[in-house]
């Protein structure tokens, strides 16, 4: 990967108000070769070796009614799979994981385990490091992916046919469960690769493309569902699928970064965070990052974009959020990664304008405060942060254009698809799960919703057939 970096000399001080922020030396040098890129973006959760896995699994207390299981959205029997690792039964351990979570390897690497399973570990109450559940999970599943060992027997065809729109975590999970139940499943994916944001939107220091794709390949070999790539589904195509299949599952995720409407946000040098991360993961040789970068936002995607900018060699990266540090939606461990990468932060600062003529030159902010639970701006408190690039991590848009045209489909006031507990929409033949339903949760939530919807589809087809 050859990542060219825009190197423009600074024209003025970084801040009018605080000359100390942003004056650190870059933590990472500009990666000019593939090996340098891989060094900067080294995995934060590398795979364990067998010795590490045996030692770590031996620490587990194998709790009865274990809190880690309740904290996992897919309900993996965590004590069981860890015990199986400890006794050398890696195939059994992987089967235990995949029985509950069809993206067991990927989730072991990208799940926010600090706030889910590991966050619930009883060791936290004893000031002892919790069990490294995520890495153990990836270790066990990697063992069968590497060998291609089959774990499941697919039922004989029952004659039912289901179309799945979107090869993201929800769609893949739904496809696996339905094929196990005997359905003929075809997945339609608009891009040329599967797995949605797991490939296109997760920071590369969490999981590599190769790791994601090899797990999907393993699942296809296990279950036999097909994926048709570069197959965008619009309203007309969706109606065709409804006539050709017994049921349709929508796992279409979310759209591009939301437009903030801030004046100047269309200048060269302005990027949406989702698009920025995707370009980085795509390894585009023409990708550029400025010497000085400002990230707008306070969610986990903002943290990824900030850390990635630093790892690309930016000399100064500033994370700006309009509310206080305590109000940030990002997980604490994600913010810790940002600080470790040398990123500076400013809080209670709302962007009002992107400055520049031919290209971004800075962002004008105004200070904010919370009064009676309402965010208000402080008069005469504007200041400018000069930069070469601005990355907006301000949420993702919904697929309103498609969804609003589907007859019988109901959306809520946030343009999310309304479903019942089985994943069925208000159009009986259509089911849905993942970000298009939950608004943007974790990969593991999408996996759980896809599997749940598969059983809803099974009940629907079974009861509707004469």
Secondary structure, DSSP 8 states (H G I E B T S, - for coil): -----------S-SBSS-SSTT-S--SS----SHHHHHHHT--TT----HHHHHHHHHT----TT-HHHHHSTT---HHHHHHHHHTT-HHHHHHHHHHH-TTHHHHHHHS-TTTTHHHH-GGGGGT-----HHHHHHHHHHHHHHHT----------S-EEEEE--SHHHHHHHHHHHHTT-EEEEE-SSSSSSTHHHHTS-TTT--HHHHHHHHHHHHHHH--EEE-S----HHHHHHHHHHSSEEEE-----SB-----BTTTSTTEEEHHHHHHHHHTT-TT----SEEEEE--SHHHHHHHHHHHHTT-SEEEEE-SS-GGG--S-HHHHHHHHHTT-EEE-SEEEEEEEESSSEEEEEEEEEEEETTEEEE-TT--EEEE-SEEEE---B---HHHHTTSTT--B-TTS-B-B-TTSBBSSTTEEE-SHHHHSS--HHHHHHHHHHHHHHHHHHHHHH--
